[in-house]
Amino acid sequence: MINYSYIIIPSIIIGILSRVSMLKTDYRQYPSYPQGVFSHITLGLIAASLGSVAVPALVAEEFSAVTFLALAAQQFRDVRSMERQSLDNIEPTELIPRGTAYIEDIAKAFEARNYVTMLSSLIVSIIIFLLVSFDVSKMYAIIIASIIGILAIVFFNSAISRQTISEIAKVRPATITFKGSLLVVNDVIIMNVGLKASKDIYMEKGIAIEIEPKDENAVATLANVGQRQAIQHNASTLLGIRKDVDEPDFTPIARRDPHTGRVVMAIVTMEPDVECLVKAVEDTIVLESSKRKPLDSKIGRKAAD
């Protein structure tokens, strides 16, 4: 029996490196450490193993083994469901919820990352096999394939990276005022704040931003409620939110101006730094489910003219 360990082992290593490069535990605390991180690394190992054994299985005419790739695809879809369910379960514990659109985006991202891991391993195994077939020494074949594998990781990471709000809109500080009991940000009414104590807190510690879309595509994207919910969640997570349960006056609301498409938001944070708020909003990802491109259609371009 032919020993294909010189193909399988380097492919698995590159695959695991691919998964680790995409695994980040940041302010979102998801995946959590250490349980969530361990789970995803384990899934990455499985994905890398499946990608690395595909070529040896085909060469050895073990065609039944290749069917595991189809099984893996199904398992990775189950991973997406698992991530969605996990986030749905903890959603009620969030002071400012992520929203269903943000949760779905996270779930899809983790599914895609397992496919990237499998593809990275598969690419390395194919290159090693082809180079050895052309009488290149195994050592050189492994080195060349590993370099190409690392380049593939960089390419895949770039390909699946998502836009941020700063790429589709301009974010700038805004002014909070009151018209009677109505909270207003840059002439856009946000909500009714009846308690004088709440008004005083907004005037003393409240900060606000305005998001101006760069084009009609951005206008359509920012109109999505899920995208605005993600902005509210990120801002409150990064700067801290001055509210507790059953305090609706201090729940941030990103309200849209229907005449211009711009979005404004007022928030009372633990750290009332408006420049940090601008940066937090700019760094919020554009959700795949909220992304709209009306300018890519003839009707959209005609309407915009």
Backbone hydrogen bonds in HBPLUS format (Angstrom, degrees):
<---DONOR---> <-ACCEPTOR-->    atom                        ^
c    i                          cat <-CA-CA->   ^        H-A-AA   ^      H-
h    n   atom  resd res      DA  || num        DHA   H-A  angle D-A-AA Bond
n    s   type  num  typ     dist DA aas  dist angle  dist       angle   num
A0007-ILE N   A0004-TYR O   2.96 MM   3  5.43 152.1  2.04 112.1 120.8     1
A0008-ILE N   A0004-TYR O   3.02 MM   4  6.31 167.1  2.04 156.0 159.4     2
A0009-ILE N   A0005-SER O   2.99 MM   4  5.66 164.4  2.01 142.7 147.1     3
A0011-SER N   A0007-ILE O   3.32 MM   4  6.28 153.3  2.39 141.9 149.6     4
A0012-ILE N   A0008-ILE O   2.93 MM   4  6.15 155.9  1.99 154.1 160.4     5
A0013-ILE N   A0009-ILE O   3.06 MM   4  6.31 161.3  2.10 153.5 158.5     6
A0014-ILE N   A0010-PRO O   3.01 MM   4  6.24 166.0  2.03 151.7 154.5     7
A0015-GLY N   A0011-SER O   2.94 MM   4  6.08 155.3  2.00 144.1 151.8     8
A0016-ILE N   A0012-ILE O   2.89 MM   4  6.14 158.0  1.94 152.8 157.6     9
A0017-LEU N   A0013-ILE O   2.97 MM   4  6.24 158.4  2.02 148.6 155.0    10
A0018-SER N   A0014-ILE O   2.88 MM   4  6.13 147.4  1.99 144.7 153.9    11
A0019-ARG N   A0015-GLY O   3.05 MM   4  6.44 154.2  2.12 146.7 152.6    12
A0020-VAL N   A0016-ILE O   2.87 MM   4  6.12 164.1  1.89 156.1 160.6    13
A0021-SER N   A0017-LEU O   2.93 MM   4  6.02 152.8  2.01 143.9 151.0    14
A0022-MET N   A0019-ARG O   3.15 MM   3  5.33 141.5  2.31 100.4 111.2    15
A0023-LEU N   A0020-VAL O   3.10 MM   3  5.05 162.2  2.13 105.0 110.5    16
A0029-GLN N   A0026-ASP O   2.82 MM   3  5.48 158.4  1.86 122.1 129.2    17
A0037-VAL N   A0032-SER O   2.98 MM   5  6.27 134.6  2.20 165.0 174.9    18
A0038-PHE N   A0034-PRO O   2.89 MM   4  5.97 164.8  1.91 158.3 162.7    19
A0039-SER N   A0035-GLN O   3.00 MM   4  6.24 157.8  2.05 150.1 156.1    20
A0040-HIS N   A0036-GLY O   3.08 MM   4  6.33 160.0  2.12 150.2 154.8    21
A0041-ILE N   A0037-VAL O   2.95 MM   4  6.18 155.7  2.01 152.5 159.4    22
A0042-THR N   A0038-PHE O   2.98 MM   4  6.12 156.9  2.03 147.1 153.5    23
A0043-LEU N   A0039-SER O   2.99 MM   4  6.27 157.8  2.04 146.2 152.2    24
A0044-GLY N   A0040-HIS O   2.88 MM   4  6.05 145.9  1.99 137.7 147.8    25
A0045-LEU N   A0041-ILE O   2.89 MM   4  6.21 146.4  2.01 145.5 154.0    26
A0046-ILE N   A0042-THR O   3.07 MM   4  6.41 155.2  2.13 147.9 154.1    27
A0047-ALA N   A0043-LEU O   2.90 MM   4  6.17 162.2  1.94 149.6 154.4    28
A0048-ALA N   A0044-GLY O   2.83 MM   4  5.99 159.9  1.87 148.1 153.9    29
A0049-SER N   A0045-LEU O   2.93 MM   4  6.07 153.5  2.00 144.0 151.3    30
A0050-LEU N   A0046-ILE O   3.01 MM   4  6.26 157.6  2.06 150.7 156.2    31
A0051-GLY N   A0047-ALA O   3.05 MM   4  6.31 159.6  2.09 149.2 154.4    32
A0052-SER N   A0048-ALA O   2.98 MM   4  6.12 146.6  2.10 143.9 152.9    33
A0053-VAL N   A0049-SER O   3.15 MM   4  6.28 144.2  2.29 147.4 154.4    34
A0057-ALA N   A0053-VAL O   2.98 MM   4  5.95 152.5  2.06 145.2 153.2    35
A0058-LEU N   A0054-ALA O   3.06 MM   4  6.32 151.5  2.14 146.4 153.6    36
A0059-VAL N   A0055-VAL O   2.93 MM   4  6.18 164.7  1.95 161.3 165.7    37
A0060-ALA N   A0056-PRO O   2.92 MM   4  6.01 154.7  1.98 144.9 151.7    38
A0062-GLU N   A0057-ALA O   2.76 MM   5  4.96 155.4  1.82 164.7 162.0    39
A0061-GLU N   A0058-LEU O   3.03 MM   3  4.88 154.6  2.10 100.3 106.9    40
A0065-ALA N   A0062-GLU O   2.97 MM   3  5.63 142.4  2.11 114.0 123.8    41
A0066-VAL N   A0063-PHE O   3.12 MM   3  5.34 133.6  2.34 100.5 112.2    42
A0067-THR N   A0064-SER O   3.23 MM   3  5.48 141.8  2.38  99.7 109.8    43
A0068-PHE N   A0065-ALA O   3.04 MM   3  5.69 160.4  2.08 112.9 119.2    44
A0069-LEU N   A0066-VAL O   2.92 MM   3  5.68 159.2  1.96 120.5 126.0    45
A0070-ALA N   A0067-THR O   3.13 MM   3  5.35 123.3  2.46 100.2 112.8    46
A0071-LEU N   A0067-THR O   3.15 MM   4  6.53 153.8  2.22 143.6 151.4    47
A0072-ALA N   A0068-PHE O   2.72 MM   4  5.95 145.7  1.84 141.6 151.5    48
A0073-ALA N   A0069-LEU O   3.03 MM   4  6.35 151.4  2.11 143.8 150.3    49
A0074-GLN N   A0070-ALA O   3.29 MM   4  6.62 152.9  2.37 142.7 148.7    50
A0075-GLN N   A0071-LEU O   2.97 MM   4  6.31 153.5  2.05 146.3 154.2    51
A0076-PHE N   A0072-ALA O   2.83 MM   4  6.11 153.2  1.90 155.1 162.0    52
A0077-ARG N   A0073-ALA O   3.09 MM   4  6.35 143.4  2.23 139.5 149.0    53
A0078-ASP N   A0074-GLN O   3.04 MM   4  6.39 143.2  2.18 139.9 150.3    54
A0079-VAL N   A0075-GLN O   2.94 MM   4  6.35 134.4  2.15 136.2 149.4    55
A0080-ARG N   A0076-PHE O   3.16 MM   4  6.52 149.4  2.26 140.3 146.6    56
A0081-SER N   A0077-ARG O   3.19 MM   4  6.60 152.9  2.27 142.2 148.7    57
A0082-MET N   A0078-ASP O   2.83 MM   4  6.11 150.5  1.91 146.4 155.3    58
A0083-GLU N   A0079-VAL O   2.88 MM   4  6.17 160.4  1.92 156.6 160.3    59
A0084-ARG N   A0080-ARG O   3.02 MM   4  6.20 161.7  2.05 147.3 152.6    60
A0085-GLN N   A0081-SER O   2.93 MM   4  6.09 161.9  1.96 147.1 152.1    61
A0086-SER N   A0082-MET O   2.92 MM   4  6.08 158.5  1.97 147.3 153.5    62
A0087-LEU N   A0083-GLU O   3.03 MM   4  6.24 165.4  2.05 152.4 155.3    63
A0088-ASP N   A0084-ARG O   2.87 MM   4  6.04 154.3  1.94 147.7 156.0    64
A0089-ASN N   A0085-GLN O   2.92 MM   4  6.08 147.6  2.03 145.5 153.6    65
A0090-ILE N   A0086-SER O   3.33 MM   4  6.68 144.9  2.46 141.2 149.0    66
A0091-GLU N   A0087-LEU O   2.99 MM   4  5.98 119.2  2.37 140.5 155.7    67
A0091-GLU N   A0088-ASP O   3.37 MM   3  5.09 146.3  2.49  91.6 101.0    68
A0093-THR N   A0090-ILE O   3.00 MM   3  5.49 151.4  2.09 114.3 123.2    69
A0094-GLU N   A0091-GLU O   3.11 MM   3  5.56 167.3  2.13 118.4 122.4    70
A0103-ILE N   A0099-GLY O   3.12 MM   4  6.38 162.4  2.15 153.3 158.6    71
A0104-GLU N   A0100-THR O   2.94 MM   4  6.10 161.2  1.98 148.6 153.3    72
A0105-ASP N   A0101-ALA O   3.02 MM   4  6.21 149.7  2.11 141.9 150.3    73
A0106-ILE N   A0102-TYR O   3.00 MM   4  6.31 156.8  2.06 151.3 156.5    74
A0107-ALA N   A0103-ILE O   2.99 MM   4  6.25 161.6  2.03 151.8 156.9    75
A0108-LYS N   A0104-GLU O   2.98 MM   4  6.17 160.8  2.01 148.8 153.3    76
A0109-ALA N   A0105-ASP O   3.03 MM   4  6.19 149.7  2.13 142.0 150.5    77
A0110-PHE N   A0106-ILE O   3.13 MM   4  6.46 155.9  2.19 152.0 156.5    78
A0111-GLU N   A0107-ALA O   3.20 MM   4  6.47 151.9  2.28 144.9 152.6    79
A0112-ALA N   A0108-LYS O   2.97 MM   4  6.18 165.6  1.99 152.3 155.8    80
A0113-ARG N   A0109-ALA O   3.02 MM   4  6.20 149.5  2.12 145.9 153.9    81
A0114-ASN N   A0111-GLU O   3.23 MM   3  5.55 133.4  2.46 103.1 114.3    82
A0116-VAL N   A0112-ALA O   2.96 MM   4  6.31 153.8  2.03 149.9 157.7    83
A0117-THR N   A0113-ARG O   3.04 MM   4  6.23 153.8  2.11 139.9 146.4    84
A0118-MET N   A0114-ASN O   3.06 MM   4  6.31 159.9  2.10 145.9 150.6    85
A0119-LEU N   A0115-TYR O   2.88 MM   4  6.11 159.5  1.92 152.1 157.9    86
A0120-SER N   A0116-VAL O   2.90 MM   4  6.07 156.8  1.95 149.8 155.9    87
A0121-SER N   A0117-THR O   3.17 MM   4  6.43 162.3  2.20 149.6 153.3    88
A0122-LEU N   A0118-MET O   2.95 MM   4  6.14 157.0  2.01 145.8 153.0    89
A0123-ILE N   A0119-LEU O   2.87 MM   4  6.07 158.6  1.92 152.7 157.2    90
A0124-VAL N   A0120-SER O   3.19 MM   4  6.42 163.6  2.21 146.9 150.6    91
A0125-SER N   A0121-SER O   2.98 MM   4  6.22 163.1  2.01 153.0 157.7    92
A0126-ILE N   A0122-LEU O   2.98 MM   4  6.15 157.8  2.03 149.8 155.6    93
A0127-ILE N   A0123-ILE O   3.04 MM   4  6.23 164.9  2.06 152.7 156.4    94
A0128-ILE N   A0124-VAL O   3.00 MM   4  6.20 166.8  2.02 153.6 157.2    95
A0129-PHE N   A0125-SER O   3.06 MM   4  6.14 164.4  2.08 145.2 149.8    96
A0130-LEU N   A0126-ILE O   2.94 MM   4  6.16 161.9  1.98 152.4 157.2    97
A0131-LEU N   A0127-ILE O   2.93 MM   4  6.05 167.8  1.94 154.8 158.3    98
A0132-VAL N   A0128-ILE O   3.01 MM   4  6.12 165.8  2.03 152.7 156.6    99
A0133-SER N   A0129-PHE O   3.01 MM   4  6.12 145.6  2.13 139.5 149.4   100
A0134-PHE N   A0130-LEU O   3.13 MM   4  6.45 130.6  2.38 139.4 151.6   101
A0134-PHE N   A0131-LEU O   3.08 MM   3  5.15 134.9  2.29  96.7 109.1   102
A0136-VAL N   A0131-LEU O   3.03 MM   5  5.40 158.3  2.08 149.1 146.2   103
A0135-ASP N   A0132-VAL O   3.03 MM   3  5.05 143.0  2.18 113.7 111.8   104
A0141-ALA N   A0137-SER O   2.89 MM   4  6.09 159.1  1.94 154.9 161.9   105
A0142-ILE N   A0138-LYS O   2.87 MM   4  6.05 154.5  1.94 147.9 153.7   106
A0143-ILE N   A0139-MET O   3.03 MM   4  6.31 158.6  2.07 148.0 153.9   107
A0144-ILE N   A0140-TYR O   2.87 MM   4  6.05 172.5  1.88 156.0 158.0   108
A0145-ALA N   A0141-ALA O   2.91 MM   4  5.93 163.6  1.94 145.0 150.5   109
A0146-SER N   A0142-ILE O   2.87 MM   4  5.91 151.2  1.95 141.9 150.1   110
A0147-ILE N   A0143-ILE O   3.04 MM   4  6.30 156.6  2.09 149.0 154.6   111
A0148-ILE N   A0144-ILE O   3.00 MM   4  6.30 164.5  2.02 152.9 157.1   112
A0149-GLY N   A0145-ALA O   2.74 MM   4  5.91 148.3  1.84 143.2 153.4   113
A0150-ILE N   A0146-SER O   2.90 MM   4  6.18 152.9  1.97 147.7 153.6   114
A0151-LEU N   A0147-ILE O   3.01 MM   4  6.32 157.1  2.07 147.5 154.0   115
A0152-ALA N   A0148-ILE O   2.82 MM   4  6.09 145.6  1.93 143.1 153.6   116
A0153-ILE N   A0149-GLY O   2.91 MM   4  6.25 146.9  2.02 143.8 152.7   117
A0154-VAL N   A0150-ILE O   3.04 MM   4  6.41 158.8  2.09 149.2 153.7   118
A0155-PHE N   A0151-LEU O   2.92 MM   4  6.20 158.1  1.97 146.4 152.8   119
A0156-PHE N   A0152-ALA O   2.79 MM   4  5.99 168.8  1.80 155.9 158.6   120
A0157-ASN N   A0153-ILE O   2.88 MM   4  6.01 162.6  1.91 151.3 156.4   121
A0158-SER N   A0154-VAL O   3.04 MM   4  6.22 151.0  2.13 141.8 149.5   122
A0159-ALA N   A0155-PHE O   2.81 MM   4  6.06 152.0  1.89 148.8 157.8   123
A0160-ILE N   A0156-PHE O   2.98 MM   4  6.17 152.0  2.06 153.6 158.3   124
A0161-SER N   A0158-SER O   3.36 MM   3  5.20 153.4  2.44  95.1 102.7   125
A0286-VAL N   A0163-GLN O   2.80 MM 123  5.40 159.9  1.84 138.8 137.8   126
A0167-GLU N   A0164-THR O   2.99 MM   3  5.57 152.2  2.06 115.7 123.6   127
A0165-ILE N   A0284-THR O   2.90 MM 119  5.75 144.7  2.03 159.4 170.5   128
A0168-ILE N   A0165-ILE O   3.06 MM   3  5.42 147.6  2.17 109.0 118.2   129
A0169-ALA N   A0165-ILE O   2.90 MM   4  5.84 134.7  2.11 159.5 172.0   130
A0166-SER N   A0282-GLU O   3.08 MM 116  4.44 153.3  2.16 133.1 124.9   131
A0214-LYS N   A0168-ILE O   2.93 MM  46  5.69 158.2  1.98 154.0 146.7   132
A0170-LYS N   A0212-GLU O   2.84 MM  42  5.09 161.7  1.87 145.9 147.2   133
A0212-GLU N   A0170-LYS O   2.80 MM  42  5.09 168.0  1.81 155.1 155.7   134
A0172-ARG N   A0210-GLU O   3.00 MM  38  5.42 160.5  2.04 152.1 158.4   135
A0210-GLU N   A0172-ARG O   2.80 MM  38  5.42 156.1  1.85 161.2 168.2   136
A0174-ALA N   A0208-ALA O   2.92 MM  34  5.01 153.4  1.99 122.8 118.9   137
A0186-ASN N   A0175-THR O   3.30 MM  11  5.77 145.9  2.42 152.9 157.1   138
A0177-THR N   A0184-VAL O   2.87 MM   7  5.19 163.8  1.89 158.0 160.6   139
A0184-VAL N   A0177-THR O   2.85 MM   7  5.19 170.9  1.86 156.9 153.8   140
A0179-LYS N   A0182-LEU O   2.96 MM   3  5.10 158.9  2.00 144.4 150.6   141
A0182-LEU N   A0179-LYS O   3.12 MM   3  5.10 164.9  2.15 118.9 118.6   142
A0193-VAL N   A0181-SER O   2.69 MM  12  5.27 166.4  1.71 171.0 166.2   143
A0183-LEU N   A0191-MET O   2.79 MM   8  5.46 169.0  1.80 175.0 175.9   144
A0190-ILE N   A0183-LEU O   2.73 MM   7  5.47 174.8  1.73 166.2 167.3   145
A0185-VAL N   A0188-VAL O   2.94 MM   3  5.24 165.7  1.96 145.5 146.1   146
A0188-VAL N   A0185-VAL O   2.97 MM   3  5.24 156.9  2.02 112.2 119.8   147
A0199-LYS N   A0195-LEU O   3.12 MM   4  6.48 155.4  2.18 148.6 155.3   148
A0200-ASP N   A0196-LYS O   2.94 MM   4  6.21 160.3  1.98 153.1 157.9   149
A0201-ILE N   A0197-ALA O   3.11 MM   4  6.36 152.2  2.19 142.7 149.6   150
A0202-TYR N   A0198-SER O   3.03 MM   4  6.32 157.3  2.08 148.8 154.7   151
A0203-MET N   A0199-LYS O   2.95 MM   4  6.24 161.7  1.98 154.9 159.6   152
A0204-GLU N   A0200-ASP O   2.91 MM   4  6.02 142.9  2.05 142.0 152.4   153
A0205-LYS N   A0201-ILE O   2.73 MM   4  5.62 169.0  1.74 153.3 157.2   154
A0206-GLY N   A0202-TYR O   2.81 MM   4  4.24 135.5  2.01 114.0 123.5   155
A0207-ILE N   A0267-ILE O   3.00 MM  60  5.66 167.8  2.01 158.9 160.9   156
A0267-ILE N   A0207-ILE O   2.91 MM  60  5.66 160.4  1.95 168.1 174.5   157
A0209-ILE N   A0265-MET O   2.99 MM  56  5.58 151.3  2.07 151.9 161.0   158
A0265-MET N   A0209-ILE O   3.07 MM  56  5.58 153.6  2.15 152.3 155.5   159
A0211-ILE N   A0263-VAL O   2.62 MM  52  4.98 164.0  1.64 160.0 165.0   160
A0263-VAL N   A0211-ILE O   2.92 MM  52  4.98 160.2  1.96 141.9 147.6   161
A0219-VAL N   A0215-ASP O   3.04 MM   4  6.40 148.2  2.14 144.9 154.6   162
A0220-ALA N   A0216-GLU O   3.05 MM   4  6.30 160.2  2.09 148.8 152.1   163
A0221-THR N   A0217-ASN O   2.99 MM   4  6.24 152.4  2.07 143.9 152.2   164
A0222-LEU N   A0218-ALA O   2.89 MM   4  6.00 168.8  1.90 153.8 156.0   165
A0223-ALA N   A0219-VAL O   3.11 MM   4  6.21 123.0  2.45 134.3 148.2   166
A0224-ASN N   A0221-THR O   3.12 MM   3  5.64 157.7  2.17 111.0 117.6   167
A0228-ARG N   A0224-ASN O   3.27 MM   4  6.64 158.1  2.32 149.2 154.7   168
A0229-GLN N   A0225-VAL O   2.89 MM   4  6.15 148.2  1.99 148.0 157.6   169
A0230-ALA N   A0226-GLY O   3.04 MM   4  6.27 148.4  2.14 141.7 149.4   170
A0231-ILE N   A0227-GLN O   3.14 MM   4  6.46 149.4  2.24 142.4 150.3   171
A0232-GLN N   A0228-ARG O   3.01 MM   4  6.32 161.1  2.05 148.3 152.5   172
A0233-HIS N   A0229-GLN O   2.94 MM   4  6.16 159.3  1.98 148.6 154.2   173
A0234-ASN N   A0230-ALA O   2.95 MM   4  6.10 168.3  1.96 150.5 153.6   174
A0235-ALA N   A0231-ILE O   3.02 MM   4  6.13 167.9  2.03 153.4 156.9   175
A0236-SER N   A0232-GLN O   3.09 MM   4  6.20 164.7  2.11 147.3 151.6   176
A0237-THR N   A0233-HIS O   2.92 MM   4  6.03 147.3  2.03 147.4 156.9   177
A0238-LEU N   A0234-ASN O   2.95 MM   4  6.06 164.9  1.97 154.6 157.7   178
A0239-LEU N   A0235-ALA O   3.05 MM   4  6.04 164.6  2.08 149.6 154.0   179
A0240-GLY N   A0236-SER O   2.89 MM   4  4.95 124.9  2.20 120.3 131.1   180
A0270-MET N   A0240-GLY O   3.16 MM  30  4.97 147.9  2.26 100.1 107.3   181
A0242-ARG N   A0268-VAL O   2.91 MM  26  5.67 169.8  1.92 152.7 150.7   182
A0250-PHE N   A0247-GLU O   3.23 MM   3  6.09 156.5  2.29 122.8 127.1   183
A0251-THR N   A0248-PRO O   3.18 MM   3  5.22 169.4  2.20 111.1 111.6   184
A0255-ARG N   A0264-VAL O   2.78 MM   9  5.45 139.2  1.95 167.4 169.3   185
A0264-VAL N   A0255-ARG O   2.86 MM   9  5.45 165.1  1.89 160.1 161.3   186
A0257-ASP N   A0262-ARG O   2.83 MM   5  5.50 172.8  1.83 170.9 172.4   187
A0261-GLY N   A0257-ASP O   2.79 MM   4  5.32 155.9  1.85 160.7 166.5   188
A0273-ASP N   A0271-GLU O   2.75 MM   2  5.75 134.7  1.95 114.7  99.7   189
A0277-LEU N   A0273-ASP O   3.06 MM   4  6.40 148.6  2.16 145.7 155.4   190
A0278-VAL N   A0274-VAL O   2.92 MM   4  6.21 155.3  1.98 148.2 153.7   191
A0279-LYS N   A0275-GLU O   3.07 MM   4  6.34 159.1  2.12 144.2 149.4   192
A0280-ALA N   A0276-CYS O   2.85 MM   4  6.07 154.5  1.92 147.0 154.3   193
A0281-VAL N   A0277-LEU O   3.00 MM   4  6.23 158.7  2.05 152.0 156.6   194
A0282-GLU N   A0278-VAL O   2.93 MM   4  6.13 160.5  1.97 149.0 155.1   195
A0283-ASP N   A0279-LYS O   3.01 MM   4  6.15 147.3  2.12 145.9 153.4   196
A0284-THR N   A0281-VAL O   3.17 MM   3  5.29 158.8  2.21 105.5 112.0   197
A0290-SER N   A0287-LEU O   3.12 MM   3  5.27 142.3  2.26  99.9 110.7   198
A0291-LYS N   A0287-LEU O   3.10 MM   4  6.23 126.0  2.41 145.2 158.9   199
A0296-ASP N   A0293-LYS O   3.09 MM   3  5.64 162.3  2.12 115.1 120.8   200
A0297-SER N   A0294-PRO O   3.12 MM   3  5.67 165.7  2.14 115.4 119.6   201
A0301-ARG N   A0297-SER O   3.03 MM   4  6.26 162.2  2.06 151.3 155.5   202
A0302-LYS N   A0298-LYS O   2.92 MM   4  6.07 157.5  1.97 147.3 154.0   203
A0303-ALA N   A0299-ILE O   2.86 MM   4  6.06 159.1  1.91 151.5 157.2   204
A0304-ALA N   A0300-GLY O   3.04 MM   4  6.19 143.9  2.17 140.9 150.4   205
A0305-ASP N   A0301-ARG O   3.20 MM   4  6.39 132.2  2.45 139.4 150.1   206
A0305-ASP N   A0302-LYS O   3.28 MM   3  5.32 138.2  2.46  96.8 107.7   207
